[in-house]
Amino acid sequence: MKNFLNELDDYELAYFAKFKLLTYMENTQSEIKEYLVERNLNESKIDQLILENPKSKLNDERERCPRCYSDKIRKNKVE
């Protein structure tokens, strides 16, 4: 989990914490919360980052997440 979190910038991590944290099991949630503390991201900082996300103003040709504008999109085909 930490390897995945290390790949995220502060803006991506803020969206992840806000919208995905509770989808993980309790042990993993605890690990993520500890990582957020290491990165100095508390609830108000997370809300601030989401509000001011500069990636929302990017106009490039990259495929981006419609919510957080990250270009680190995973495509999983579920059959």
C-alpha positions in Angstrom: 0.0 0.0 0.0 2.8 2.4 0.9 4.4 2.0 -2.6 1.1 3.0 -4.2 0.7 6.0 -1.9 4.2 7.1 -2.6 3.3 7.4 -6.3 0.6 10.0 -5.5 1.2 13.7 -5.3 -0.5 15.7 -2.6 -3.5 16.5 -4.7 -4.1 12.9 -5.8 -3.6 11.7 -2.2 -6.1 14.3 -1.0 -8.8 12.9 -3.3 -7.8 9.4 -2.5 -8.2 10.1 1.3 -11.5 11.9 0.8 -13.2 9.5 -1.5 -11.6 6.1 -1.3 -10.3 5.7 2.3 -13.5 4.2 3.7 -13.6 1.6 1.0 -10.6 -0.2 2.5 -10.5 -2.6 5.4 -9.9 -1.2 8.9 -6.2 -2.3 9.0 -5.5 -0.7 5.7 -7.4 2.4 6.6 -5.1 2.8 9.7 -2.0 2.4 7.5 -3.3 5.0 5.1 -4.1 7.4 8.0 -0.6 7.0 9.4 0.8 7.8 5.9 -1.4 10.9 5.7 0.1 12.1 9.0 3.6 11.5 7.6 2.7 13.6 4.6 1.2 16.3 6.9 -2.3 16.0 5.4 -5.0 16.6 7.9 -8.7 16.9 7.1 -8.6 20.7 6.5 -5.5 20.4 4.3 -7.1 17.7 2.3 -10.2 19.9 1.7 -8.0 22.8 0.8 -6.0 20.8 -1.8 -9.2 19.5 -3.4 -10.6 23.0 -3.6 -7.5 24.5 -5.2 -6.4 21.6 -7.4 -4.4 23.3 -10.2 -4.7 20.2 -12.4 -8.3 21.0 -13.0 -7.1 23.9 -15.2 -4.9 21.7 -17.4 -5.8 21.5 -21.0 -3.5 18.8 -22.4 -4.2 15.7 -24.4 -3.6 13.3 -21.5 -6.4 11.0 -20.3 -7.3 12.2 -16.9 -9.6 11.2 -14.0 -12.7 13.3 -14.2 -12.7 13.8 -10.5 -9.1 14.5 -9.5 -7.6 15.2 -12.9 -4.8 12.7 -12.3 -3.2 11.2 -15.3 -2.4 8.0 -13.4 -5.5 6.2 -14.6 -5.8 2.5 -14.2 -8.0 0.6 -16.6 -9.2 -2.7 -15.3 -11.5 -4.7 -17.5 -13.9 -6.8 -15.4 -15.6 -9.6 -17.0 
